[in-house]
């Protein structure tokens, strides 16, 4: 199989067109009522590793549908006018998702550089996510 654009190229292009914040800035944003931290990882990743405290879980597969106000799946939080900071495991999926939501018109939006892996490595607080 021959592909035209690699995932690395897509992520690099996304990173060139979106804002990235550090884990230190993300931790500071936890106390900012105007910022919503959004975990886009699969629910199994949350069960296994936990999440950033207070983060909203919006699975990557539903994200565009939750953001679009005309979608039957729309979530009001995405019409709040707040800043959204997305993250995934290593910041690849979140870069692509941030670019997509930015292209949809959601602003302000950014993602957390290094993702949850960088958060853990910086020994930031982690909230357990119990299985339902």
BAFI-3210 file (N, C-alpha, C; in Angstrom, 3 decimals, decimal comma, padded with zeros to 6 digits):
// residues 132
n [1|2|3|4|5|6|7|8|9|10|11|12|13|14|15|16|17|18|19|20|21|22|23|24|25|26|27|28|29|30|31|32|33|34|35|36|37|38|39|40|41|42|43|44|45|46|47|48|49|50|51|52|53|54|55|56|57|58|59|60|61|62|63|64|65|66|67|68|69|70|71|72|73|74|75|76|77|78|79|80|81|82|83|84|85|86|87|88|89|90|91|92|93|94|95|96|97|98|99|100|101|102|103|104|105|106|107|108|109|110|111|112|113|114|115|116|117|118|119|120|121|122|123|124|125|126|127|128|129|130|131|132]
n.u [000,836|000,526|000,880|-000,114|000,420|002,169|001,487|003,198|003,862|001,331|000,867|003,030|002,353|-000,065|000,879|002,292|000,323|-001,250|-001,803|000,336|000,594|002,582|003,045|003,250|001,938|-000,556|-001,171|-001,463|-003,721|-005,684|-006,819|-008,179|-011,193|-012,052|-010,984|-011,119|-009,935|-009,403|-009,610|-008,881|-008,443|-008,972|-011,443|-010,474|-007,797|-007,979|-009,066|-006,919|-004,697|-005,512|-006,363|-005,890|-006,659|-010,041|-010,397|-012,321|-013,735|-013,704|-014,166|-012,030|-013,261|-015,812|-015,568|-015,776|-018,504|-019,562|-018,767|-019,959|-022,652|-024,938|-025,178|-026,756|-025,510|-024,305|-022,564|-023,130|-021,026|-019,079|-019,973|-019,533|-017,762|-015,389|-011,820|-010,242|-008,193|-006,674|-005,675|-003,846|-002,321|000,437|000,475|000,031|-002,471|-003,964|-002,916|-003,786|-006,560|-006,950|-006,283|-008,335|-010,681|-010,172|-010,249|-012,935|-013,895|-013,829|-012,707|-011,096|-008,450|-006,136|-003,404|-001,865|001,503|003,358|001,495|-000,351|001,684|003,883|002,782|002,609|005,369|006,304|005,463|002,937|-000,341|-002,630|-005,789|-007,697|-009,666|-012,364|-013,611|-016,786]
n.v [-001,172|002,174|005,301|008,762|010,871|010,903|009,974|011,295|013,551|014,760|015,350|017,060|019,188|019,997|020,829|023,065|024,859|025,303|026,233|025,401|024,394|024,181|021,556|022,783|025,223|024,123|022,968|025,284|026,230|024,652|025,965|027,958|029,224|029,775|028,007|024,825|021,691|019,026|015,646|013,460|010,803|007,228|005,590|003,334|003,947|005,954|004,520|002,825|004,554|006,901|010,448|013,954|015,959|016,868|017,043|017,085|014,323|013,635|011,593|010,887|009,914|011,020|013,704|015,880|015,765|016,376|018,993|020,419|022,554|021,971|019,283|016,270|015,222|017,224|018,905|021,158|022,419|022,938|025,170|027,212|029,344|029,251|028,651|025,866|023,150|020,546|017,113|014,065|010,841|011,219|013,577|013,523|012,691|014,711|016,997|016,724|016,681|019,187|020,908|020,191|020,960|023,659|024,374|023,947|026,127|026,471|028,374|030,008|027,630|025,026|022,699|020,301|020,074|017,131|015,642|013,348|011,713|013,456|014,979|013,064|012,452|014,846|014,701|015,613|016,100|013,320|012,034|009,289|007,130|005,366|002,179|001,827]
n.w [000,000|-000,821|000,583|000,451|002,169|005,167|008,594|010,326|008,776|008,668|011,380|011,878|010,155|011,320|013,849|013,073|012,632|014,852|018,327|020,995|024,347|027,335|029,818|032,271|031,860|031,332|033,796|035,327|034,096|035,150|037,257|036,050|035,289|032,752|031,006|029,514|029,999|027,848|027,474|024,993|024,684|024,314|026,269|027,614|027,973|029,869|032,045|032,537|033,021|034,272|034,471|033,683|036,442|036,706|033,982|030,990|029,441|026,115|023,696|020,949|018,626|018,674|018,817|016,827|016,352|018,843|019,067|016,946|016,677|015,232|015,220|016,244|018,424|019,812|022,446|024,982|026,367|024,501|023,245|024,898|024,773|026,055|026,461|024,976|025,792|024,464|024,932|024,408|024,460|023,641|022,269|019,537|018,377|019,558|018,370|015,702|016,163|017,350|015,241|013,450|014,877|015,155|012,455|012,090|013,341|016,078|018,627|021,379|020,999|021,855|022,293|024,513|024,712|024,281|025,607|027,743|028,573|028,923|030,969|033,067|033,303|034,272|036,777|037,545|039,034|039,033|038,260|039,206|037,134|037,584|036,478|035,003]
ca.u [000,000|001,270|000,110|000,350|000,905|002,363|000,949|004,174|003,673|000,068|001,063|003,932|001,577|-000,995|001,635|002,707|-000,847|-002,031|-001,083|000,720|000,989|003,381|002,328|003,229|000,820|-001,792|-001,462|-001,980|-005,066|-006,644|-007,476|-008,779|-012,577|-012,296|-010,298|-011,568|-008,953|-010,174|-008,897|-009,499|-008,011|-009,954|-011,822|-009,596|-006,572|-008,304|-009,168|-005,593|-003,681|-006,053|-006,448|-005,619|-007,803|-011,081|-010,472|-013,508|-013,418|-014,413|-013,431|-011,626|-014,215|-017,050|-015,216|-016,372|-019,953|-019,866|-018,476|-020,869|-023,950|-026,023|-025,160|-027,626|-024,655|-023,657|-022,445|-023,172|-019,748|-018,295|-020,524|-019,392|-016,856|-014,162|-010,646|-010,131|-006,835|-006,813|-004,495|-003,961|-001,202|001,743|000,159|-000,154|-003,911|-004,487|-002,524|-004,715|-007,894|-006,948|-006,347|-009,669|-011,655|-009,835|-010,791|-014,383|-014,223|-013,768|-011,590|-009,668|-008,139|-004,717|-003,209|-000,780|002,681|003,823|000,332|-000,427|003,013|004,660|002,143|003,077|006,813|006,518|004,923|001,752|-001,389|-003,419|-007,049|-008,106|-010,954|-012,831|-014,460|-018,214]
ca.v [000,000|003,425|006,437|010,038|011,705|010,095|010,511|012,273|014,785|015,366|015,916|018,214|020,277|020,470|021,576|024,357|025,724|025,373|026,645|024,336|024,869|023,234|020,958|023,794|026,117|023,341|022,857|026,591|026,365|023,916|026,934|028,990|028,862|030,032|026,981|023,443|020,694|017,968|014,390|012,826|009,408|006,169|005,379|002,316|004,622|006,644|003,502|002,264|005,512|008,086|011,628|015,230|016,233|017,751|017,068|016,582|013,266|013,731|010,632|011,384|009,509|011,801|015,103|016,815|015,723|017,082|020,422|021,012|022,866|021,417|017,826|015,720|014,819|018,428|019,113|022,601|022,941|023,402|026,463|028,068|030,470|029,045|028,129|024,424|022,615|019,115|016,260|012,624|010,163|011,808|014,844|013,365|012,768|016,019|017,983|016,578|017,075|020,639|021,523|019,956|021,810|025,035|024,537|024,012|027,454|026,517|029,154|029,657|026,212|024,664|021,359|020,199|019,441|015,924|014,901|012,782|011,182|014,579|015,316|012,074|012,604|016,064|014,374|016,418|015,291|012,442|011,601|007,948|006,998|003,997|001,545|001,890]
ca.w [000,000|-000,889|001,082|-000,102|003,263|006,370|009,844|010,821|008,008|009,086|012,723|011,731|009,561|012,345|014,865|012,505|012,482|016,087|019,528|021,915|025,668|028,111|030,943|033,344|031,535|031,473|035,234|035,742|033,517|035,966|038,142|035,200|034,954|031,333|030,218|029,676|029,582|027,199|027,246|023,826|024,599|024,446|027,671|028,206|028,401|031,112|033,087|032,796|033,452|034,919|033,615|034,344|037,314|036,200|032,517|030,318|028,484|024,837|022,872|019,627|017,606|018,752|019,065|015,869|016,532|020,089|018,875|015,959|017,288|014,426|015,347|017,286|019,538|020,344|023,889|025,236|026,844|023,360|022,820|026,078|024,552|026,833|025,757|025,086|025,709|024,228|025,064|024,208|025,119|023,327|021,583|018,093|018,110|019,968|017,350|014,582|016,618|017,557|013,921|012,903|015,571|014,765|011,101|012,225|013,873|017,534|019,155|021,303|021,190|021,829|022,834|025,486|024,131|024,955|026,062|029,093|028,904|029,468|032,242|034,048|033,489|035,069|038,098|037,803|039,657|038,171|038,843|038,783|036,450|037,853|035,470|035,352]
c.u [000,888|000,379|000,717|000,962|001,030|001,711|001,903|004,025|002,394|000,206|001,967|003,191|000,598|-000,264|002,088|001,550|-001,692|-001,158|-000,841|001,098|001,777|002,531|002,256|002,085|-000,521|-002,164|-002,022|-003,413|-006,119|-007,433|-008,166|-010,179|-012,910|-011,589|-010,878|-010,465|-009,747|-009,274|-009,595|-009,111|-009,198|-010,229|-010,939|-008,274|-006,803|-008,403|-007,788|-004,652|-004,200|-006,074|-006,030|-006,844|-008,769|-011,232|-011,790|-013,084|-014,319|-013,682|-013,199|-012,655|-015,510|-016,804|-015,884|-017,889|-020,375|-019,680|-019,511|-022,245|-025,141|-026,102|-026,112|-026,836|-023,980|-023,684|-022,286|-021,838|-018,928|-018,843|-020,368|-018,548|-015,557|-013,024|-010,583|-008,678|-006,952|-005,522|-004,865|-002,753|000,129|001,655|000,074|-001,630|-004,459|-004,077|-003,493|-006,117|-007,991|-007,050|-007,744|-010,699|-011,420|-010,389|-012,312|-014,835|-014,213|-012,512|-012,008|-009,445|-006,633|-004,614|-001,972|000,372|003,144|002,707|000,424|000,913|003,883|004,108|002,637|004,556|007,162|005,969|003,790|000,665|-002,209|-004,657|-007,392|-009,469|-011,410|-013,701|-015,896|-018,867]
c.v [001,245|004,566|007,730|010,934|010,834|010,766|011,561|013,601|015,500|016,034|017,143|019,420|020,862|021,319|022,938|025,356|025,875|025,878|025,436|024,969|023,778|022,614|021,923|024,772|025,399|023,196|024,170|026,788|025,598|024,851|028,050|028,540|029,061|029,042|025,614|022,541|019,495|016,777|013,663|011,358|008,450|005,923|004,335|002,907|005,356|005,660|003,018|003,272|006,692|009,249|012,860|015,576|017,251|017,790|016,481|015,480|013,428|012,811|011,146|011,052|010,303|013,305|016,092|016,889|016,468|018,586|021,094|021,276|022,330|019,893|017,388|015,318|016,006|018,469|020,613|023,189|023,516|024,689|027,506|029,314|030,356|028,584|026,627|024,012|021,106|018,381|014,815|011,992|010,892|013,110|014,734|013,490|014,137|017,118|017,932|017,042|018,581|021,353|021,362|020,868|023,288|025,329|024,600|025,371|027,548|027,266|029,744|028,180|025,996|023,202|021,351|019,414|018,250|015,083|014,382|012,193|012,276|015,007|014,376|012,254|013,835|015,905|015,308|015,505|014,508|011,991|010,212|008,014|005,562|003,475|001,582|000,556]
c.w [000,000|-000,400|000,552|000,956|004,503|007,579|010,394|010,091|008,437|010,449|012,662|011,160|010,580|013,371|014,370|012,474|013,736|017,231|020,422|023,238|026,375|029,211|032,117|033,107|031,677|032,947|035,754|035,254|034,311|036,878|037,371|034,773|033,483|030,421|030,558|029,137|029,055|026,890|026,101|023,681|024,701|025,934|028,352|028,670|029,715|032,266|033,513|033,463|034,257|033,947|034,391|035,183|036,700|034,701|032,036|029,360|027,270|023,874|021,457|018,546|017,583|018,774|018,119|016,044|017,799|019,924|017,968|016,573|016,495|014,497|016,456|018,531|020,236|021,869|024,129|025,672|025,685|022,740|023,916|025,855|025,331|025,927|026,014|024,889|025,631|024,544|024,785|024,896|024,903|022,547|020,067|017,720|018,467|018,994|016,179|014,971|016,818|016,221|013,319|013,550|015,280|013,375|011,105|012,763|015,382|017,962|020,485|021,635|021,082|022,239|023,706|024,871|024,955|025,539|027,488|029,525|029,516|030,826|033,350|034,344|034,313|036,488|038,515|038,393|038,625|038,942|038,306|038,098|036,673|036,718|035,949|035,207]
res [x|x|x|x|x|x|x|x|x|x|x|x|x|x|x|x|x|x|x|x|x|x|x|x|x|x|x|x|x|x|x|x|x|x|x|x|x|x|x|x|x|x|x|x|x|x|x|x|x|x|x|x|x|x|x|x|x|x|x|x|x|x|x|x|x|x|x|x|x|x|x|x|x|x|x|x|x|x|x|x|x|x|x|x|x|x|x|x|x|x|x|x|x|x|x|x|x|x|x|x|x|x|x|x|x|x|x|x|x|x|x|x|x|x|x|x|x|x|x|x|x|x|x|x|x|x|x|x|x|x|x|x]
***
